[in-house]
Amino acid sequence: MDIVARDDGEPTPAELASIEAEWPLIEVDLALLDAEIAEVVAGPWGSALAWRRYRRLARQVLGAAQRTAVDAGGWDSAVAA
């Protein structure tokens, strides 16, 4: 099988599948970034609720990262990497 270089700038089907598999992690990571920005903007006037939101999202990022790693090749391969 010959490999043909794609020069059109579009992602391959394999790349799209990879992005789709990682989307839950990307989505929660963006939500965490929003919470971090809100904390920075609030400065010392930030609320306890905003801090709890940040901590909850940080836990969700870790969970999504773990699920993505497990789906990609098993927990053992994720820990070894």
C-alpha positions in Angstrom: 0.0 0.0 0.0 1.3 3.4 -1.0 1.1 6.2 1.5 -0.1 9.4 -0.2 0.9 12.6 1.5 -2.1 14.9 2.0 -1.3 18.5 1.4 -4.8 19.9 1.6 -4.5 20.9 5.3 -7.6 18.8 6.2 -7.4 16.2 9.0 -7.4 12.5 8.0 -10.2 10.2 9.1 -7.9 8.7 11.7 -7.1 12.2 13.1 -10.8 13.0 13.2 -11.4 9.8 15.1 -8.7 10.6 17.6 -10.1 14.1 18.2 -13.6 12.6 18.7 -12.2 10.2 21.2 -10.4 13.0 23.1 -13.3 15.4 22.9 -14.7 14.8 26.5 -11.2 15.7 27.9 -11.0 18.8 25.6 -14.4 19.9 26.6 -13.8 19.7 30.4 -10.4 21.2 30.0 -12.0 24.3 28.3 -14.5 24.5 31.1 -11.6 24.5 33.6 -9.9 27.2 31.7 -13.1 29.3 31.9 -13.2 28.8 35.7 -9.5 29.7 36.0 -10.1 32.9 34.0 -13.1 33.7 36.2 -10.9 33.3 39.3 -8.2 35.6 38.0 -10.7 38.2 37.0 -12.5 38.0 40.4 -9.1 38.4 42.2 -9.4 38.6 46.0 -13.2 39.1 45.6 -13.7 35.6 44.3 -16.5 33.5 45.9 -16.3 30.2 47.7 -18.8 28.9 45.0 -16.3 29.8 42.2 -13.5 28.0 44.1 -15.7 24.9 44.5 -16.5 25.1 40.7 -12.8 25.2 40.0 -12.1 22.2 42.2 -14.9 20.2 40.7 -13.8 20.9 37.2 -10.2 20.0 38.1 -11.4 16.6 39.3 -13.5 16.2 36.1 -10.3 16.9 34.0 -8.4 14.2 35.9 -11.3 11.7 35.4 -11.7 12.5 31.7 -7.9 12.2 31.2 -8.0 8.8 32.9 -10.9 7.6 30.8 -9.2 8.8 27.6 -6.0 7.0 28.6 -7.8 3.8 29.4 -9.8 4.0 26.1 -6.6 4.6 24.2 -4.8 1.4 25.3 -5.6 0.3 28.7 -4.7 1.6 32.1 -1.3 -0.2 32.2 -0.2 1.5 29.0 -1.5 4.9 30.3 0.4 4.5 33.6 3.6 3.4 31.8 3.6 6.4 29.5 
